């Protein structure tokens, strides 16, 4: 393993240097996509959030208490998020913001509680219908959680039964009781069979089911579907990854959120769930050791004291990495626009490669403080074309960064 610097984006004509006096962001919550997480008591809502987005070890899950009030978790990734963890008795009427301000509702159901999940499903369907009438663009996900406690056969039966029961409850829901609820700028006639049939078909087709567990990658796969559903830039990023894979003679390319280990985008070529699981496990294992690999220059500067960077710069003739005098840019648009405003242009990006088998290599490059690219390819291709691959990588990284800067 090694940790080394990738080419600075400054060499690509894109400055990564921070502005002199960035203006603090106004209303930090306004630009975040809100995700509402609901569920039955002890279903595992909190563990679904904290083990992924706050890196709490799965072994600590049994010690989580019952959620007593709403907790808002801010998470910065390719899309800034705000995840709302709610008590089990939570109702939509208790929200202090409109339902339409949420992009997604995630409902967590305990798979092993087969004596109560029908009641839980009924509650979810009621919430889903109300949310849909308030915001037709809402996305719905059900995490069928704690799958590790059941045998494989029983797990499959429960999973199918929960999906069937949810569809039946959507079909049997008393839509007439919600007559007069606005949808968009108009209203729907919920006593019209054609209207209710349209709603039923829409909800059944839109809901996404995922079997999850905090003890394997299934939970991250489920969150991957949630995040990808809210990424307007996803088609553009996937197109860039596909071009990179093709021109680099690679097999598969994955864009990961580093801290959570969630797959944000892929090239979608010959991808299987087993392959995604293997790559996710690789990234998780490697990142456990990333703090052991420090840049030697960075360590030396830190040990020399706070003035080391300035002393080093003076020793270099006052020049940056590109040999030109550093300039402070603070007048273009008067404020910070994202993580790149605080980015250290001299900080190295992680890069690492591992030979999994004699014929298979996995390579990793960090793109931004939040993103990393993982590429699966043949070892002989890596050995013969590494220079070309890393050359292509500079353009891929620049393309992804440009997309993020305009969305």
LUMNU-711063 format. One record per residue (C-alpha): residue in three letters; x, y, z. Coordinates in nm, 3 decimals. Example, Ala and Ser with C-alpha at 12.3 -4.5 7.8 and 13.67 -1.06 7.14 Angstrom:
<nodes>
   residu        xx        yy        zz
      ALA     1.230    -0.450     0.780
      SER     1.367    -0.106     0.714
</nodes>
This chain:
<nodes>
   residu        xx        yy        zz
      UNK     0.000     0.000     0.000
      UNK     0.112     0.352    -0.062
      UNK    -0.014     0.700    -0.014
      UNK     0.095     0.955    -0.270
      UNK    -0.021     1.270    -0.435
      UNK    -0.226     1.265    -0.752
      UNK    -0.183     1.545    -1.004
      UNK    -0.320     1.869    -0.867
      UNK    -0.624     2.000    -1.048
      UNK    -0.430     2.325    -1.087
      UNK    -0.231     2.151    -1.359
      UNK    -0.558     2.096    -1.544
      UNK    -0.643     2.464    -1.555
      UNK    -0.874     2.448    -1.253
      UNK    -0.763     2.625    -0.938
      UNK    -0.819     2.437    -0.616
      UNK    -0.684     2.712    -0.393
      UNK    -0.914     2.847    -0.123
      UNK    -1.046     3.200    -0.143
      UNK    -0.910     3.459     0.097
      UNK    -1.224     3.545     0.293
      UNK    -1.503     3.297     0.228
      UNK    -1.843     3.414     0.342
      UNK    -2.017     3.169     0.577
      UNK    -2.300     2.982     0.413
      UNK    -2.642     3.123     0.475
      UNK    -2.897     2.885     0.625
      UNK    -2.690     2.570     0.615
      UNK    -3.001     2.349     0.610
      UNK    -3.158     2.512     0.305
      UNK    -2.926     2.348     0.051
      UNK    -2.949     2.000     0.207
      UNK    -3.172     1.722     0.081
      UNK    -3.389     1.610     0.370
      UNK    -3.453     1.240     0.433
      UNK    -3.721     1.142     0.685
      UNK    -3.655     0.807     0.858
      UNK    -3.956     0.645     1.025
      UNK    -4.034     0.307     1.175
      UNK    -4.178     0.095     1.452
      UNK    -4.032     0.089     1.803
      UNK    -3.694    -0.093     1.814
      UNK    -3.707    -0.150     1.438
      UNK    -3.351    -0.022     1.403
      UNK    -3.395     0.329     1.260
      UNK    -3.108     0.476     1.459
      UNK    -2.871     0.190     1.383
      UNK    -2.945     0.224     1.010
      UNK    -2.828     0.586     1.028
      UNK    -2.545     0.585     1.279
      UNK    -2.357     0.277     1.158
      UNK    -2.335     0.422     0.806
      UNK    -2.323     0.800     0.838
      UNK    -2.155     0.833     1.179
      UNK    -1.934     0.521     1.158
      UNK    -2.063     0.376     1.486
      UNK    -1.944     0.011     1.513
      UNK    -2.216    -0.249     1.471
      UNK    -2.119    -0.404     1.805
      UNK    -2.253    -0.092     1.981
      UNK    -2.601    -0.121     1.826
      UNK    -2.749    -0.328     2.116
      UNK    -2.671    -0.038     2.351
      UNK    -2.869     0.223     2.158
      UNK    -3.157     0.365     2.357
      UNK    -3.508     0.432     2.233
      UNK    -3.529     0.750     2.025
      UNK    -3.725     1.006     2.229
      UNK    -3.715     1.308     1.998
      UNK    -3.623     1.406     1.645
      UNK    -3.251     1.409     1.576
      UNK    -3.119     1.580     1.264
      UNK    -2.793     1.444     1.123
      UNK    -2.612     1.661     0.867
      UNK    -2.390     1.470     0.627
      UNK    -2.174     1.614     0.349
      UNK    -2.129     1.405     0.040
      UNK    -2.183     1.443    -0.334
      UNK    -2.527     1.568    -0.227
      UNK    -2.545     1.749     0.112
      UNK    -2.793     1.559     0.330
      UNK    -2.996     1.612     0.644
      UNK    -3.131     1.286     0.784
      UNK    -3.414     1.304     1.039
      UNK    -3.421     1.021     1.294
      UNK    -3.768     1.009     1.453
      UNK    -3.938     0.844     1.755
      UNK    -4.156     0.539     1.693
      UNK    -4.478     0.730     1.773
      UNK    -4.395     1.010     1.531
      UNK    -4.668     1.149     1.306
      UNK    -4.638     1.378     1.004
      UNK    -4.843     1.643     1.185
      UNK    -4.554     1.684     1.431
      UNK    -4.318     1.815     1.164
      UNK    -4.208     2.176     1.200
      UNK    -4.148     2.196     0.824
      UNK    -4.377     2.106     0.532
      UNK    -4.378     1.741     0.423
      UNK    -4.290     1.865     0.076
      UNK    -3.949     1.981     0.204
      UNK    -3.838     1.616     0.222
      UNK    -3.708     1.440    -0.087
      UNK    -3.733     1.086     0.052
      UNK    -3.906     0.886     0.323
      UNK    -3.726     0.576     0.451
      UNK    -3.937     0.337     0.658
      UNK    -3.754     0.077     0.869
      UNK    -3.934    -0.249     0.949
      UNK    -3.801    -0.524     1.176
      UNK    -3.813    -0.843     0.969
      UNK    -3.817    -1.074     1.272
      UNK    -4.129    -0.920     1.429
      UNK    -4.371    -1.112     1.209
      UNK    -4.643    -1.078     1.473
      UNK    -4.653    -0.699     1.439
      UNK    -4.523    -0.603     1.097
      UNK    -4.871    -0.600     0.942
      UNK    -4.961    -0.317     1.180
      UNK    -4.633    -0.147     1.096
      UNK    -4.702    -0.180     0.723
      UNK    -5.047    -0.024     0.768
      UNK    -4.888     0.275     0.940
      UNK    -4.630     0.311     0.663
      UNK    -4.894     0.305     0.391
      UNK    -5.095     0.574     0.570
      UNK    -4.784     0.795     0.593
      UNK    -4.690     0.722     0.233
      UNK    -5.031     0.816     0.092
      UNK    -5.042     1.142     0.288
      UNK    -4.688     1.230     0.185
      UNK    -4.760     1.150    -0.180
      UNK    -5.068     1.374    -0.183
      UNK    -4.860     1.657    -0.038
      UNK    -4.555     1.596    -0.258
      UNK    -4.603     1.368    -0.563
      UNK    -4.229     1.370    -0.629
      UNK    -4.152     1.207    -0.294
      UNK    -3.944     0.887    -0.308
      UNK    -4.024     0.595    -0.076
      UNK    -3.791     0.323     0.051
      UNK    -3.860     0.041     0.295
      UNK    -3.564    -0.113     0.476
      UNK    -3.665    -0.465     0.581
      UNK    -3.413    -0.472     0.861
      UNK    -3.232    -0.719     1.090
      UNK    -3.224    -0.985     0.819
      UNK    -2.926    -1.156     0.983
      UNK    -3.142    -1.307     1.258
      UNK    -3.337    -1.534     1.022
      UNK    -3.236    -1.837     0.819
      UNK    -3.202    -1.782     0.445
      UNK    -3.525    -1.965     0.357
      UNK    -3.734    -1.796     0.627
      UNK    -3.575    -1.461     0.536
      UNK    -3.687    -1.495     0.174
      UNK    -4.042    -1.590     0.276
      UNK    -4.077    -1.291     0.510
      UNK    -3.930    -1.055     0.251
      UNK    -4.182    -1.165    -0.012
      UNK    -4.469    -1.155     0.239
      UNK    -4.386    -0.799     0.345
      UNK    -4.381    -0.680    -0.016
      UNK    -4.711    -0.854    -0.089
      UNK    -4.877    -0.717     0.225
      UNK    -4.759    -0.363     0.147
      UNK    -4.907    -0.377    -0.204
      UNK    -5.237    -0.508    -0.065
      UNK    -5.256    -0.233     0.197
      UNK    -5.195     0.030    -0.073
      UNK    -5.480    -0.117    -0.279
      UNK    -5.716    -0.140     0.021
      UNK    -5.640     0.202     0.167
      UNK    -5.955     0.418     0.229
      UNK    -5.857     0.705    -0.001
      UNK    -6.195     0.874     0.039
      UNK    -6.106     0.967     0.397
      UNK    -5.839     1.201     0.263
      UNK    -6.064     1.390     0.021
      UNK    -5.970     1.754    -0.010
      UNK    -5.598     1.707     0.050
      UNK    -5.410     1.923    -0.197
      UNK    -5.166     1.783    -0.449
      UNK    -4.947     2.039    -0.616
      UNK    -5.154     2.350    -0.683
      UNK    -5.480     2.167    -0.741
      UNK    -5.666     1.881    -0.577
      UNK    -5.763     1.524    -0.655
      UNK    -6.106     1.368    -0.650
      UNK    -6.028     1.075    -0.424
      UNK    -6.380     0.940    -0.469
      UNK    -6.312     0.883    -0.837
      UNK    -6.207     0.518    -0.899
      UNK    -5.985     0.626    -1.187
      UNK    -5.796     0.868    -0.964
      UNK    -5.743     0.617    -0.684
      UNK    -5.634     0.355    -0.936
      UNK    -5.372     0.596    -1.069
      UNK    -5.242     0.665    -0.718
      UNK    -5.231     0.293    -0.633
      UNK    -5.033     0.207    -0.945
      UNK    -4.796     0.497    -0.888
      UNK    -4.723     0.408    -0.525
      UNK    -4.677     0.036    -0.588
      UNK    -4.434     0.104    -0.872
      UNK    -4.238     0.373    -0.686
      UNK    -4.168     0.207    -0.351
      UNK    -3.825     0.041    -0.323
      UNK    -3.771    -0.256    -0.090
      UNK    -3.430    -0.350     0.050
      UNK    -3.334    -0.632     0.287
      UNK    -3.079    -0.485     0.528
      UNK    -2.848    -0.566     0.816
      UNK    -2.587    -0.361     1.003
      UNK    -2.355    -0.664     0.990
      UNK    -2.299    -0.674     0.613
      UNK    -2.301    -0.450     0.306
      UNK    -2.676    -0.477     0.242
      UNK    -2.745    -0.166     0.449
      UNK    -2.496     0.040     0.247
      UNK    -2.647    -0.096    -0.075
      UNK    -2.989     0.023     0.041
      UNK    -2.858     0.370     0.126
      UNK    -2.685     0.374    -0.211
      UNK    -3.026     0.344    -0.381
      UNK    -3.160     0.623    -0.160
      UNK    -2.877     0.864    -0.241
      UNK    -2.869     0.782    -0.611
      UNK    -3.240     0.857    -0.632
      UNK    -3.167     1.213    -0.518
      UNK    -2.869     1.274    -0.747
      UNK    -2.978     1.490    -1.039
      UNK    -2.626     1.466    -1.177
      UNK    -2.622     1.084    -1.171
      UNK    -2.664     1.028    -1.550
      UNK    -2.381     1.272    -1.625
      UNK    -2.147     1.111    -1.369
      UNK    -2.231     0.759    -1.492
      UNK    -2.156     0.868    -1.849
      UNK    -1.813     0.995    -1.742
      UNK    -1.740     0.670    -1.559
      UNK    -1.844     0.465    -1.861
      UNK    -1.614     0.665    -2.090
      UNK    -1.326     0.628    -1.843
      UNK    -1.379     0.252    -1.816
      UNK    -1.389     0.212    -2.192
      UNK    -1.082     0.426    -2.268
      UNK    -0.881     0.270    -1.985
      UNK    -0.963    -0.093    -2.076
      UNK    -1.092    -0.147    -1.722
      UNK    -1.364    -0.391    -1.620
      UNK    -1.566    -0.186    -1.370
      UNK    -1.553     0.159    -1.212
      UNK    -1.721     0.269    -0.887
      UNK    -1.751     0.614    -0.733
      UNK    -1.771     0.588    -0.352
      UNK    -1.855     0.817    -0.067
      UNK    -1.542     0.769     0.143
      UNK    -1.675     0.802     0.498
      UNK    -1.992     0.598     0.461
      UNK    -1.864     0.346     0.205
      UNK    -2.173     0.399    -0.011
      UNK    -2.157     0.348    -0.389
      UNK    -2.272     0.674    -0.546
      UNK    -2.232     0.584    -0.914
      UNK    -2.097     0.308    -1.137
      UNK    -2.037     0.251    -1.505
      UNK    -2.310    -0.021    -1.493
      UNK    -2.106    -0.261    -1.707
      UNK    -2.147    -0.628    -1.612
      UNK    -2.211    -0.526    -1.252
      UNK    -2.354    -0.780    -1.008
      UNK    -2.457    -0.757    -0.644
      UNK    -2.173    -0.995    -0.553
      UNK    -1.918    -0.773    -0.728
      UNK    -2.051    -0.460    -0.556
      UNK    -2.030    -0.640    -0.221
      UNK    -1.669    -0.741    -0.281
      UNK    -1.562    -0.391    -0.383
      UNK    -1.745    -0.235    -0.088
      UNK    -1.575    -0.475     0.154
      UNK    -1.238    -0.392    -0.002
      UNK    -1.290    -0.019     0.044
      UNK    -1.411    -0.065     0.402
      UNK    -1.108    -0.279     0.489
      UNK    -0.857    -0.045     0.329
      UNK    -0.997     0.271     0.485
      UNK    -0.957     0.120     0.831
      UNK    -0.582     0.160     0.781
      UNK    -0.569     0.485     0.586
      UNK    -0.455     0.691     0.886
      UNK    -0.138     0.481     0.903
      UNK    -0.026     0.623     0.569
      UNK     0.083     0.984     0.606
      UNK     0.258     1.210     0.361
      UNK     0.621     1.247     0.475
      UNK     0.637     1.615     0.381
      UNK     0.314     1.683     0.567
      UNK     0.439     1.505     0.880
      UNK     0.766     1.699     0.872
      UNK     0.583     2.031     0.839
      UNK     0.359     1.945     1.133
      UNK     0.652     1.848     1.354
      UNK     0.840     2.167     1.268
      UNK     0.561     2.383     1.408
      UNK     0.289     2.614     1.275
      UNK     0.532     2.831     1.077
      UNK     0.679     2.538     0.889
      UNK     0.457     2.583     0.584
      UNK     0.560     2.947     0.546
      UNK     0.927     2.861     0.597
      UNK     0.906     2.585     0.339
      UNK     0.734     2.817     0.096
      UNK     1.006     3.080     0.140
      UNK     1.270     2.813     0.086
      UNK     1.097     2.722    -0.238
      UNK     1.123     3.080    -0.358
      UNK     0.765     3.172    -0.270
      UNK     0.628     2.946    -0.540
      UNK     0.352     2.692    -0.525
      UNK     0.353     2.347    -0.682
      UNK     0.324     2.493    -1.029
      UNK     0.629     2.716    -0.988
      UNK     0.424     3.035    -0.999
      UNK     0.359     3.287    -0.727
      UNK     0.050     3.205    -0.522
      UNK    -0.246     3.432    -0.577
      UNK    -0.540     3.481    -0.347
      UNK    -0.869     3.489    -0.529
      UNK    -1.147     3.643    -0.326
      UNK    -1.323     3.873    -0.566
      UNK    -1.491     3.651    -0.823
      UNK    -1.834     3.605    -0.670
      UNK    -1.788     3.714    -0.312
      UNK    -1.837     3.391    -0.123
      UNK    -1.784     3.023    -0.070
      UNK    -1.954     2.784    -0.307
      UNK    -1.856     2.446    -0.169
      UNK    -1.587     2.222    -0.023
      UNK    -1.334     2.332    -0.288
      UNK    -1.313     2.677    -0.124
      UNK    -1.155     2.520     0.186
      UNK    -0.947     2.262     0.002
      UNK    -0.573     2.256     0.072
      UNK    -0.407     2.257    -0.272
      UNK    -0.090     2.102    -0.128
      UNK    -0.261     1.812     0.049
      UNK    -0.203     1.478    -0.126
      UNK    -0.488     1.258    -0.245
      UNK    -0.497     0.892    -0.147
      UNK    -0.403     0.641    -0.414
      UNK    -0.357     0.267    -0.370
      UNK    -0.364    -0.055    -0.570
      UNK    -0.405    -0.417    -0.461
      UNK    -0.365    -0.737    -0.657
      UNK    -0.659    -0.952    -0.546
      UNK    -0.571    -1.244    -0.770
      UNK    -0.286    -1.304    -1.014
      UNK    -0.512    -1.173    -1.289
      UNK    -0.718    -0.910    -1.104
      UNK    -0.620    -0.572    -0.958
      UNK    -0.819    -0.312    -0.766
      UNK    -0.700     0.049    -0.775
      UNK    -0.825     0.344    -0.569
      UNK    -0.789     0.719    -0.613
      UNK    -0.934     0.994    -0.398
      UNK    -1.121     1.261    -0.597
      UNK    -1.240     1.509    -0.337
      UNK    -1.251     1.517     0.045
      UNK    -1.567     1.304     0.015
      UNK    -1.525     1.090    -0.297
      UNK    -1.300     0.805    -0.410
      UNK    -1.283     0.611    -0.735
      UNK    -1.233     0.234    -0.726
      UNK    -1.142     0.056    -1.050
      UNK    -1.143    -0.318    -1.113
      UNK    -0.924    -0.435    -1.402
      UNK    -0.695    -0.709    -1.523
      UNK    -0.349    -0.706    -1.369
      UNK    -0.177    -0.717    -1.707
      UNK    -0.378    -0.413    -1.817
      UNK    -0.277    -0.225    -1.500
      UNK     0.090    -0.306    -1.551
      UNK     0.092    -0.217    -1.920
      UNK    -0.135     0.089    -1.920
      UNK    -0.102     0.247    -1.577
      UNK     0.030     0.574    -1.720
      UNK    -0.259     0.600    -1.966
      UNK    -0.511     0.513    -1.695
      UNK    -0.382     0.784    -1.460
      UNK    -0.375     1.031    -1.749
      UNK    -0.742     0.952    -1.822
      UNK    -0.808     0.984    -1.451
      UNK    -0.707     1.352    -1.443
      UNK    -0.980     1.434    -1.696
      UNK    -1.238     1.217    -1.519
      UNK    -1.161     1.388    -1.188
      UNK    -1.187     1.730    -1.349
      UNK    -1.518     1.636    -1.513
      UNK    -1.670     1.512    -1.187
      UNK    -1.556     1.824    -1.003
      UNK    -1.703     2.049    -1.273
      UNK    -2.037     1.869    -1.247
      UNK    -2.038     1.913    -0.868
      UNK    -1.955     2.283    -0.898
      UNK    -2.265     2.361    -1.106
      UNK    -2.534     2.149    -0.939
</nodes>
